C-alpha cells in the first residue's frame, strides 16, 4: 500500500483526549495519504472532556503525524469547533504551513468552497452550553458502553453495532436537527454564492446537492473519527468520501511501522492547561 497523493483531505471531530477517539485508525489513515492541503474542521482536541490523566501515546502520535505533514510541505488549516472553541481567541495565528482559523474560503479549481465546523447553527451551543456539555459527556459514556458491547459481538462472530447511530436514526428530534442543520448551511451557502459548503459537527458523513428557489450548492460533511471513521478527499477534480476499513490496512503497520518520529512532541501539563483552559 503506497501513499495516496491527493489535493485536499478534510477530517473533523477527532475528539483527541477522549476514550471514543479511534486514534490508531486515524494515524494509519494520515500515514497513508500525501495531501497538498489538510483541513482540520473542528473538534480536533476535546477541551470539554479533556482529562489530565488521559492523553495516551496513540493520541500524541496523531498530533506528531500532523506536525510531520506540516513540516513536509502540507498546508494545514485548523478550523475551530465547539469542543476546541478555547482556541478561537488565537484565530488568525499563522506559522509556517499552519493557519488557525474559524472558517475558510478556498477557490478550488474555480469553485468557491466554504469550510467551517458548523456549531454556529446548533441552538444548544448558543443558548444552553451547559446542556450541550452534559450531552457530550453522555455521548462519550455511550461510546464506551458501545465499545464493550462490540468487543463481545466480535468475539462471538457477530457484526459490530452502533448504539448512538441507532438512537439518532430513531429519535425524531435528532433526525430533524440533522435535517435542519444541513438546510441552514446550504441555504446560507447559496445566498453567498458558494459552490460547496463543507462542515463537520453532526458526526454524519454526507455528500449531496441541495437546491432551493435561489440556486444550488453541494453539501459535504466529513463525519468523524468516533463512530464513522471518515474523511473527505479531493483529487482529480472531484470530491470523494473515504471510509476506514480495517481489512484495507491489514499489512499497513508492517510496511509503515511507527519508528521514532523526527518531530518530538512533549506535552507539558501546565502549558497544555494554560492553552486549553485559561480565559
C-alpha positions in Angstrom: 0.0 0.0 0.0 1.7 3.2 -1.2 0.9 6.7 0.0 -2.1 8.2 -1.8 -1.4 11.6 -3.3 -4.4 13.9 -3.1 -5.0 17.6 -3.3 -7.1 18.1 -0.2 -8.1 16.0 2.8 -10.7 17.1 5.3 -11.1 15.5 8.7 -13.2 16.7 11.7 -14.5 15.6 15.1 -11.4 13.6 16.1 -12.0 14.4 19.8 -8.5 13.7 20.9 -8.3 13.3 24.6 -11.5 11.2 24.9 -12.0 7.5 25.1 -14.1 7.4 22.0 -11.4 8.6 19.6 -10.1 6.0 17.2 -6.6 7.4 17.2 -4.8 4.3 15.9 -7.0 4.1 12.9 -6.7 7.8 12.3 -2.9 7.7 12.5 -2.9 4.9 9.9 -5.1 7.0 7.6 -2.9 10.0 7.9 0.2 8.0 7.2 -1.4 6.6 4.1 -2.0 9.9 2.4 0.2 12.7 1.0 -2.1 15.7 0.7 -1.2 19.2 -0.5 -3.8 20.6 2.0 -5.1 19.1 5.2 -8.1 20.8 6.7 -8.9 20.0 10.4 -12.5 21.1 10.5 -13.1 21.4 14.2 -13.3 19.4 17.4 -9.8 18.1 17.0 -8.8 18.3 20.6 -11.8 17.9 23.0 -11.3 20.6 25.7 -14.7 19.9 27.1 -13.8 16.5 28.3 -10.1 16.8 28.5 -8.7 14.8 31.4 -5.2 15.4 32.7 -4.6 11.7 33.1 -5.9 10.7 29.6 -3.9 11.7 26.5 -2.4 8.4 25.5 0.5 7.8 23.2 -1.8 6.9 20.3 -3.3 10.4 20.5 0.1 12.0 20.7 1.1 10.1 17.6 -1.7 11.7 15.7 -0.5 15.2 16.7 3.0 14.2 15.8 1.8 12.9 12.4 0.1 16.2 11.6 3.2 18.2 12.6 5.3 16.0 10.4 3.0 16.5 7.5 3.2 20.3 8.0 7.0 20.2 8.1 7.0 18.0 4.9 5.1 20.7 3.0 1.4 20.0 3.6 -0.6 23.2 4.2 -2.5 22.7 7.4 -5.7 24.7 8.2 -7.1 24.2 11.7 -10.7 25.4 11.9 -12.0 25.7 15.4 -15.1 23.8 16.6 -17.2 23.9 19.8 -15.1 21.4 21.7 -11.9 23.3 20.9 -13.5 26.8 21.0 -10.9 28.0 23.5 -8.6 28.2 20.6 -10.8 30.8 18.9 -9.1 33.6 20.8 -6.0 32.7 18.8 -7.8 32.7 15.5 -5.6 34.2 12.8 -2.4 32.7 14.1 -0.1 31.6 11.4 3.4 30.0 11.4 5.0 28.1 8.6 2.4 25.9 6.8 -0.1 26.2 9.7 -3.0 28.5 10.0 -5.6 28.7 12.8 -9.0 30.0 11.7 -12.7 29.9 12.5 -13.7 29.4 8.8 -12.1 29.2 5.5 -12.9 30.2 1.9 -10.9 28.4 -0.8 -11.1 28.6 -4.6 -10.6 25.0 -5.7 -10.4 24.6 -9.5 -12.5 27.7 -10.0 -15.2 26.7 -7.5 -15.9 28.6 -4.2 -15.6 26.3 -1.2 -16.8 27.4 2.3 -15.3 25.4 5.1 -16.4 25.7 8.8 -17.2 23.4 11.7 -21.0 24.1 11.9 -21.6 24.6 15.6 -22.8 28.1 14.9 -26.1 26.5 13.7 -26.5 24.5 17.0 -29.1 26.1 19.2 -27.8 24.3 22.3 -24.4 25.8 21.7 -25.8 29.3 21.5 -28.3 29.3 24.4 -27.5 26.4 26.7 -23.9 25.3 26.6 -24.2 23.5 29.9 -26.8 21.2 28.4 -24.6 20.7 25.4 -21.6 19.7 27.6 -23.8 17.3 29.6 -24.9 15.7 26.4 -21.3 15.4 25.3 -20.5 13.5 28.5 -23.4 11.2 28.0 -22.4 10.6 24.4 -18.9 9.7 25.4 -20.2 7.3 28.0 -22.5 5.7 25.4 -19.5 5.3 23.1 -17.6 3.5 25.9 -20.5 1.1 26.5 -20.8 0.5 22.8 -17.1 -0.5 22.6 -17.6 -3.1 25.3 -20.7 -4.4 23.5 -18.9 -4.6 20.2 -15.9 -6.4 21.8 -18.2 -9.3 22.8 -20.1 -9.2 19.5 -16.8 -9.6 17.5 -15.7 -12.3 19.9 -18.8 -14.3 19.1 -18.6 -13.7 15.4 -21.3 -11.1 15.2 -21.2 -7.7 13.4 -20.5 -4.5 15.3 -23.4 -2.4 16.3 -23.7 1.4 16.8 -25.9 2.3 19.6 -25.6 6.1 19.0 -26.4 5.7 15.3 -29.5 3.7 16.2 -30.6 6.3 18.6 -30.0 9.1 16.1 -31.9 7.3 13.4 -34.9 6.6 15.7 -35.3 9.8 17.7 -37.3 12.2 15.6 -35.7 15.3 17.2 -32.2 14.1 16.3 -33.3 13.4 12.7 -34.9 16.8 12.5 -31.8 18.5 13.9 -29.6 17.0 11.3 -32.0 17.9 8.5 -32.3 21.5 9.8 -28.6 21.8 10.1 -28.0 20.8 6.5 -30.7 23.0 5.2 -29.5 26.1 7.1 -25.9 25.5 6.0 -26.8 25.1 2.3 -29.3 27.9 2.2 -26.7 30.3 3.6 -24.1 29.0 1.1 -26.4 29.6 -1.8 -27.2 33.1 -0.5 -23.5 33.9 -0.5 -22.9 32.4 -4.0 -20.7 29.5 -2.9 -20.4 26.3 -4.9 -19.6 24.0 -2.0 -20.2 24.1 1.8 -18.1 21.7 3.9 -19.0 21.1 7.6 -18.4 18.7 10.5 -20.1 18.8 13.9 -23.0 16.4 13.5 -20.9 13.3 13.0 -22.9 12.4 9.9 -20.8 11.9 6.7 -22.6 13.1 3.6 -22.3 14.3 0.1 -25.3 15.7 -1.9 -26.5 18.5 -4.0 -29.1 20.8 -2.4 -31.3 23.2 -4.3 -33.8 25.9 -3.4 -35.6 28.7 -5.4 -32.4 30.7 -5.4 -29.9 28.1 -6.7 -28.0 25.1 -5.7 -24.9 24.0 -3.8 -23.1 20.8 -3.0 -23.1 20.0 0.7 -20.2 17.9 2.2 -19.7 16.6 5.7 -16.5 14.9 6.7 -18.2 12.8 9.5 -16.0 11.9 12.5 -13.4 9.6 14.0 -15.5 8.3 16.8 -18.1 6.2 15.0 -17.8 6.6 11.2 -14.1 6.9 10.7 -14.5 9.0 7.6 -12.7 11.8 5.7 -13.3 13.9 2.6 -10.8 13.8 -0.2 -10.4 16.0 -3.3 -8.3 14.7 -6.2 -8.5 14.8 -10.0 -11.2 17.4 -9.9 -13.7 15.6 -7.7 -14.6 15.0 -4.0 -14.9 11.5 -2.6 -15.8 10.2 0.9 -13.2 8.0 2.5 -14.4 5.3 4.9 -11.8 3.5 7.0 -11.9 -0.3 6.7 -9.7 -2.5 8.8 -9.2 -5.0 6.0 -7.6 -2.3 3.8 -4.9 -1.7 6.4 -4.0 -5.3 7.5 -0.4 -5.1 6.4 0.0 -1.3 6.8 1.7 -1.3 10.2 4.3 -3.8 8.8 5.0 -1.6 5.8 4.9 1.7 7.6 6.0 0.9 11.2 5.8 3.7 13.8 9.5 4.4 14.1 10.6 7.1 16.4 9.3 10.4 15.0 11.8 13.1 13.9 9.3 15.6 15.3 9.4 15.3 19.1 6.3 16.5 21.0 6.4 16.7 24.7 3.2 17.7 26.4 3.8 19.8 29.5 0.8 19.6 31.7 0.9 23.3 32.9 1.4 24.6 29.4 -1.4 22.5 28.0 -3.8 23.5 30.7 -2.9 27.2 30.1 -3.6 26.9 26.3 -6.8 24.9 26.7 -8.4 26.4 29.8 -7.1 29.8 30.6 -9.6 32.5 29.8 
